[in-house]
Amino acid sequence: MRLAALAAPLALTALAAVAAAQDPGPVYQQQQKKSFAFAADTLFRYEWTRDIPTADGFVNDDRYVLRVRPRVEVNFGPVELGVGGAFLYSDVENDVPPPGQEQLALVRDNYRSRDARLDLAWGKVKLGPLVARGGRFFMPLPFTEMIWDRDLRPQGGAAALEFQSEGSGSRFALHGIYATGSHVYEDESVMYGGALELLLAGGQGSSLQIVGSYLQFEDLNMLEPAIRRQNTRLAGLLVNDYQVVDVIARITRGGQVPLQLIADYCWNVALDENNRGLWLSAVMGDLGTSRARLEYTYAKVDKDATVAAFNTDDFFWGTGWEGHRGDLATGTVKSSSVHAIAQWQRFKDSLDPVVRDQWVTRYRLEWRTTF
């Protein structure tokens, strides 16, 4: 397991371990704003991927990655400004072609494994129910990762009208967004759309959230070829349009052992086939209030249901797959958590019948912190 190589990243992570017990999810969380705030999150991950199909048979792959993302936020009344960086190190250089090859055929990650970059740079204004953002910011639309990887930042502008009941916590919001060049890799594609969000809050932290959204992607051949991934291609170029309708329902039950059920269904209305996606999750426990948290996800995503460059990179394939994921987490201290994750996935839309029936397994140990 390359224990000597792991020692330095583990030591760095230990110095940074002053964080909240859950994976940071700025898309879904609202926090009290201070006039000046410093925040950061860290991730140390070791993963084992087994039975990867290649032209030479089935192979295994082990790797680790350390990520630190600090940011600073400043608030002046209705105005918020922020900037943040991302620093990564891995034993594998995922953006370097293998020996004997001039360029990468495929990059499966939404990050460069050895990188130091500007991750966030945004301005936000809130005037009554109107909220406007510009720059490179956290995704404000509450998608699941079937549509948008939470580690990617839209770059452009977004606006929302938010109406919230102070007494009950219920909310109605209308979102709009326009973004271009939002990927870590070379990208001049365009994405725009909007969403309607309804949150009905009950007692003891219980709620029902319904989100309906529409996203249109254009200029997708301006994506770096290596991140065009499993979407239908001809001579390396993406051949289909992507007009994605997405509907999400989240049911949350509060209490001593919180429970959340999530159902996400999407379809690319520009196509008549290979255009649907389903994402189902159940989460029991909350590391903010309990010692452990268990999450299970089942997903089945057709190869052209959405744009594979922008959805989750946790699974081996972006689209065209069916799979399962289990995540058992426990809080180590108030500010950090350890996760044991198992994933099973098959490339159901592969042209090769052997690959279609082959299940790839991936196991992960993660130490996450936020502060």
C-alpha positions as CSV (number, residue, x, y, z in Angstrom):
1,M,0.0,0.0,0.0
2,R,3.0,2.3,-0.3
3,L,3.0,3.1,3.4
4,A,6.0,5.3,3.2
5,A,4.4,7.4,0.5
6,L,1.3,7.7,2.5
7,A,3.0,9.0,5.6
8,A,3.5,12.6,4.4
9,P,-0.1,13.1,3.2
10,L,-1.5,11.7,6.4
11,A,0.6,14.0,8.5
12,L,-0.6,17.0,6.5
13,T,-4.2,15.9,6.9
14,A,-3.8,15.5,10.6
15,L,-2.7,19.1,10.9
16,A,-5.8,20.2,9.0
17,A,-8.3,18.0,10.9
18,V,-10.4,20.7,12.6
19,A,-13.6,20.2,10.7
20,A,-17.3,19.4,10.7
21,A,-18.3,15.7,10.7
22,Q,-20.0,15.7,7.3
23,D,-18.8,16.1,3.7
24,P,-19.1,19.8,3.0
25,G,-22.2,20.4,0.9
26,P,-22.6,24.1,0.2
27,V,-25.3,23.4,-2.3
28,Y,-27.7,22.1,0.4
29,Q,-26.6,24.0,3.6
30,Q,-27.3,27.5,4.9
31,Q,-25.0,28.9,7.6
32,Q,-25.0,32.1,9.7
33,K,-22.9,34.7,7.9
34,K,-20.0,36.6,9.6
35,S,-18.4,39.8,8.4
36,F,-15.2,37.8,7.8
37,A,-14.8,34.1,7.7
38,F,-12.0,31.6,6.9
39,A,-13.1,28.1,6.0
40,A,-11.5,25.0,4.5
41,D,-12.2,21.3,3.8
42,T,-9.7,18.5,3.4
43,L,-10.0,15.0,2.0
44,F,-7.6,12.1,2.2
45,R,-8.7,9.1,0.1
46,Y,-7.2,5.7,-0.6
47,E,-9.1,3.6,-3.2
48,W,-8.9,0.2,-4.7
49,T,-10.6,-0.4,-8.1
50,R,-10.9,-4.0,-9.2
51,D,-11.7,-5.8,-12.5
52,I,-11.4,-2.8,-14.8
53,P,-12.0,-4.0,-18.4
54,T,-9.2,-3.1,-20.9
55,A,-8.0,-4.4,-24.3
56,D,-5.5,-6.6,-22.4
57,G,-8.1,-8.1,-20.0
58,F,-9.2,-7.1,-16.5
59,V,-6.8,-5.1,-14.4
60,N,-6.7,-3.6,-10.9
61,D,-5.8,0.0,-9.8
62,D,-4.8,1.4,-6.4
63,R,-4.2,5.1,-5.7
64,Y,-4.5,7.9,-3.1
65,V,-5.2,11.6,-3.2
66,L,-4.9,14.4,-0.7
67,R,-7.0,17.6,-1.2
68,V,-7.0,20.8,0.7
69,R,-9.5,23.7,-0.2
70,P,-9.2,26.9,1.9
71,R,-11.4,29.9,1.2
72,V,-12.1,33.4,2.6
73,E,-15.5,35.1,2.7
74,V,-16.2,38.7,3.4
75,N,-19.7,40.2,4.0
76,F,-20.7,43.8,3.7
77,G,-24.4,43.9,4.5
78,P,-26.2,42.5,1.4
79,V,-22.9,41.9,-0.4
80,E,-20.7,38.8,-0.1
81,L,-17.3,38.2,-1.6
82,G,-15.2,35.1,-1.6
83,V,-12.1,33.5,-3.0
84,G,-10.8,30.0,-2.5
85,G,-8.1,27.6,-3.8
86,A,-7.7,23.9,-4.3
87,F,-4.4,22.0,-3.7
88,L,-4.2,18.3,-4.6
89,Y,-1.5,15.6,-4.5
90,S,-1.7,12.0,-5.6
91,D,0.7,9.2,-6.3
92,V,-0.9,9.0,-9.8
93,E,-0.7,11.8,-12.4
94,N,-4.1,11.5,-14.1
95,D,-3.5,14.1,-16.7
96,V,-0.2,12.6,-18.0
97,P,-0.4,10.1,-20.9
98,P,0.9,6.6,-20.2
99,P,4.4,5.7,-21.5
100,G,4.4,5.4,-25.3
101,Q,1.2,7.5,-25.8
102,E,1.1,11.1,-27.0
103,Q,-2.2,12.0,-25.4
104,L,-4.7,10.7,-22.9
105,A,-7.6,8.8,-24.4
106,L,-9.9,9.4,-21.4
107,V,-9.8,11.2,-18.1
108,R,-12.3,9.8,-15.6
109,D,-11.8,12.5,-12.8
110,N,-13.1,16.0,-12.5
111,Y,-9.8,17.1,-11.0
112,R,-6.1,17.2,-11.8
113,S,-4.4,14.9,-9.3
114,R,-1.4,17.2,-8.8
115,D,-2.7,20.7,-8.9
116,A,-2.7,24.1,-7.3
117,R,-5.5,26.3,-8.7
118,L,-8.1,29.0,-8.1
119,D,-11.2,27.1,-7.1
120,L,-13.6,29.9,-6.2
121,A,-13.9,33.6,-6.9
122,W,-17.4,35.0,-6.5
123,G,-19.5,37.9,-5.6
124,K,-23.1,37.7,-4.3
125,V,-25.8,40.3,-3.6
126,K,-29.0,39.6,-1.7
127,L,-31.7,42.3,-1.9
128,G,-34.9,41.1,-0.3
129,P,-36.0,37.9,-2.2
130,L,-33.5,38.5,-5.0
131,V,-30.2,36.7,-4.8
132,A,-27.6,37.2,-7.6
133,R,-24.2,35.6,-8.0
134,G,-21.3,36.1,-10.4
135,G,-17.8,34.6,-10.9
136,R,-16.9,31.0,-10.1
137,F,-19.2,29.9,-7.3
138,F,-20.8,26.9,-5.6
139,M,-23.6,25.4,-7.6
140,P,-26.7,27.1,-6.3
141,L,-29.3,24.7,-7.8
142,P,-29.9,21.7,-5.5
143,F,-29.0,18.9,-7.9
144,T,-27.9,15.4,-7.0
145,E,-24.5,14.3,-8.5
146,M,-26.2,12.5,-11.3
147,I,-26.5,15.9,-12.9
148,W,-23.6,18.0,-11.4
149,D,-20.5,17.0,-9.5
150,R,-20.4,19.0,-6.3
151,D,-16.7,19.5,-6.7
152,L,-17.2,21.4,-10.0
153,R,-17.9,25.2,-9.9
154,P,-20.1,26.9,-12.4
155,Q,-18.4,30.0,-13.9
156,G,-20.7,32.7,-15.0
157,G,-23.8,34.1,-13.3
158,A,-26.9,32.9,-11.4
159,A,-30.0,34.6,-10.0
160,A,-32.8,33.5,-7.8
161,L,-36.0,34.7,-6.3
162,E,-36.4,33.1,-2.8
163,F,-39.5,33.4,-0.7
164,Q,-39.2,31.9,2.8
165,S,-41.6,31.6,5.7
166,E,-39.7,32.7,8.8
167,G,-42.0,30.8,11.1
168,S,-42.0,27.4,9.4
169,G,-38.8,27.4,7.3
170,S,-40.7,26.5,4.2
171,R,-39.4,28.0,1.0
172,F,-40.2,28.6,-2.7
173,A,-37.5,29.6,-5.1
174,L,-37.0,30.3,-8.8
175,H,-33.4,29.8,-10.0
176,G,-31.7,30.8,-13.2
177,I,-28.1,30.1,-14.3
178,Y,-25.7,30.7,-17.1
179,A,-22.1,29.3,-17.1
180,T,-19.2,28.7,-19.4
181,G,-15.8,27.1,-19.0
182,S,-16.9,25.5,-15.7
183,H,-14.7,22.3,-15.9
184,V,-11.2,21.9,-14.3
185,Y,-10.0,20.7,-17.7
186,E,-10.0,22.8,-20.9
187,D,-13.6,23.8,-21.5
188,E,-15.4,26.5,-23.5
189,S,-18.8,24.9,-23.5
190,V,-22.0,26.7,-22.3
191,M,-24.6,25.6,-19.9
192,Y,-27.8,27.5,-19.0
193,G,-31.2,26.8,-17.5
194,G,-33.3,27.2,-14.4
195,A,-35.2,25.4,-11.7
196,L,-38.3,25.7,-9.5
197,E,-37.8,24.6,-5.9
198,L,-40.4,24.0,-3.2
199,L,-39.5,23.1,0.4
200,L,-42.3,22.3,2.8
201,A,-40.9,22.2,6.4
202,G,-42.5,20.3,9.2
203,G,-41.6,19.8,12.9
204,Q,-38.4,18.4,14.3
205,G,-36.4,19.0,11.1
206,S,-38.7,17.1,8.8
207,S,-39.3,18.4,5.3
208,L,-40.3,17.7,1.7
209,Q,-38.3,19.3,-1.1
210,I,-39.4,19.1,-4.8
211,V,-37.1,20.5,-7.5
212,G,-37.8,20.7,-11.2
213,S,-35.1,21.9,-13.5
214,Y,-34.1,22.3,-17.1
215,L,-30.5,22.6,-18.4
216,Q,-29.3,23.1,-21.9
217,F,-25.7,22.4,-22.9
218,E,-24.1,23.9,-26.0
219,D,-20.7,24.0,-27.7
220,L,-19.8,20.6,-26.0
221,N,-17.1,19.9,-28.6
222,M,-15.2,22.8,-26.9
223,L,-14.6,20.3,-24.0
224,E,-11.2,18.8,-23.9
225,P,-11.6,15.5,-25.9
226,A,-10.4,13.3,-22.9
227,I,-13.4,14.4,-20.8
228,R,-16.1,13.7,-23.5
229,R,-16.3,10.3,-21.9
230,Q,-19.3,7.9,-22.5
231,N,-21.6,10.3,-24.4
232,T,-22.2,9.2,-28.0
233,R,-19.3,10.3,-30.2
234,L,-18.3,10.1,-33.8
235,A,-14.6,10.6,-34.8
236,G,-14.1,12.0,-31.3
237,L,-16.9,14.6,-31.5
238,L,-20.1,14.6,-29.5
239,V,-23.0,14.1,-31.9
240,N,-26.1,14.7,-29.8
241,D,-27.8,17.6,-28.2
242,Y,-28.3,17.8,-24.4
243,Q,-31.5,19.4,-23.1
244,V,-31.9,17.8,-19.7
245,V,-35.1,17.9,-17.6
246,D,-34.6,16.8,-14.0
247,V,-37.0,16.2,-11.2
248,I,-35.8,15.6,-7.6
249,A,-37.8,14.7,-4.4
250,R,-36.1,14.8,-1.0
251,I,-38.0,13.6,2.1
252,T,-36.3,14.3,5.4
253,R,-37.5,13.0,8.7
254,G,-35.9,14.6,11.8
255,G,-35.6,13.2,15.3
256,Q,-33.0,11.2,17.1
257,V,-32.1,9.1,14.0
258,P,-32.6,11.4,11.0
259,L,-33.6,9.7,7.7
260,Q,-33.5,11.2,4.2
261,L,-34.9,9.6,1.0
262,I,-33.9,11.0,-2.4
263,A,-35.3,10.2,-5.8
264,D,-33.9,11.9,-8.9
265,Y,-35.2,11.2,-12.4
266,C,-33.8,12.9,-15.5
267,W,-34.3,12.7,-19.3
268,N,-32.7,14.3,-22.2
269,V,-35.7,15.6,-24.2
270,A,-33.5,16.2,-27.3
271,L,-33.3,12.5,-27.9
272,D,-35.7,9.5,-28.2
273,E,-33.4,6.8,-26.8
274,N,-30.6,6.2,-24.3
275,N,-31.8,9.4,-22.7
276,R,-33.0,8.5,-19.1
277,G,-31.4,8.5,-15.7
278,L,-32.5,7.4,-12.2
279,W,-30.8,8.1,-8.9
280,L,-32.2,6.7,-5.6
281,S,-30.6,7.3,-2.2
282,A,-31.4,6.6,1.4
283,V,-29.4,8.3,4.2
284,M,-29.8,7.3,7.9
285,G,-28.2,9.3,10.6
286,D,-26.5,12.7,10.7
287,L,-22.9,13.1,11.9
288,G,-23.9,16.5,13.3
289,T,-26.1,14.8,15.9
290,S,-25.3,11.1,15.9
291,R,-22.2,8.9,16.0
292,A,-22.7,7.1,12.6
293,R,-24.2,7.7,9.2
294,L,-25.2,5.1,6.6
295,E,-26.0,5.9,3.0
296,Y,-27.0,3.7,0.1
297,T,-27.3,4.8,-3.6
298,Y,-28.7,3.0,-6.6
299,A,-28.3,4.6,-10.0
300,K,-29.0,3.6,-13.6
301,V,-28.0,6.3,-16.2
302,D,-28.2,6.0,-19.9
303,K,-25.2,7.1,-21.9
304,D,-26.9,10.3,-23.2
305,A,-29.1,11.1,-20.3
306,T,-26.9,14.0,-19.3
307,V,-23.4,15.4,-20.1
308,A,-20.9,12.9,-18.7
309,A,-18.2,15.6,-18.3
310,F,-20.1,17.3,-15.5
311,N,-21.7,14.6,-13.3
312,T,-20.1,12.7,-10.5
313,D,-16.6,11.2,-11.0
314,D,-16.9,9.0,-7.9
315,F,-18.0,6.1,-10.1
316,F,-15.8,4.6,-12.8
317,W,-18.1,5.7,-15.6
318,G,-20.0,9.0,-16.0
319,T,-23.0,7.8,-18.0
320,G,-24.1,4.5,-19.6
321,W,-23.9,2.6,-16.3
322,E,-25.9,0.8,-13.5
323,G,-24.5,0.6,-10.0
324,H,-24.7,0.6,-6.3
325,R,-22.8,2.5,-3.5
326,G,-22.7,2.0,0.2
327,D,-21.1,4.6,2.6
328,L,-20.7,4.0,6.3
329,A,-19.3,7.0,8.1
330,T,-18.4,7.8,11.7
331,G,-17.4,11.1,13.3
332,T,-13.9,10.9,14.8
333,V,-14.0,14.3,16.5
334,K,-16.5,17.2,16.2
335,S,-14.7,18.4,13.0
336,S,-13.9,15.2,11.0
337,S,-15.3,11.9,9.8
338,V,-14.0,8.6,8.4
339,H,-15.9,6.9,5.6
340,A,-15.8,3.3,4.4
341,I,-17.3,3.2,0.8
342,A,-18.0,0.2,-1.5
343,Q,-19.2,0.6,-5.1
344,W,-20.3,-1.9,-7.7
345,Q,-20.9,-0.8,-11.3
346,R,-21.3,-2.2,-14.8
347,F,-21.1,-0.4,-18.1
348,K,-24.5,-1.4,-19.3
349,D,-24.4,0.6,-22.5
350,S,-21.0,-0.7,-23.7
351,L,-20.8,-2.1,-27.3
352,D,-18.9,-5.1,-25.9
353,P,-21.2,-7.7,-24.4
354,V,-18.4,-8.9,-22.1
355,V,-17.9,-5.4,-20.6
356,R,-21.7,-4.9,-20.3
357,D,-21.9,-7.9,-17.9
358,Q,-18.7,-7.2,-16.0
359,W,-19.1,-5.6,-12.6
360,V,-16.3,-3.2,-11.6
361,T,-15.8,-2.9,-7.8
362,R,-14.3,0.1,-6.0
363,Y,-13.5,0.4,-2.3
364,R,-12.5,3.6,-0.6
365,L,-11.3,4.8,2.8
366,E,-11.8,8.6,3.2
367,W,-10.9,11.0,6.0
368,R,-12.9,14.2,5.5
369,T,-12.6,17.4,7.5
370,T,-14.1,20.9,7.4
371,F,-13.4,24.0,9.5
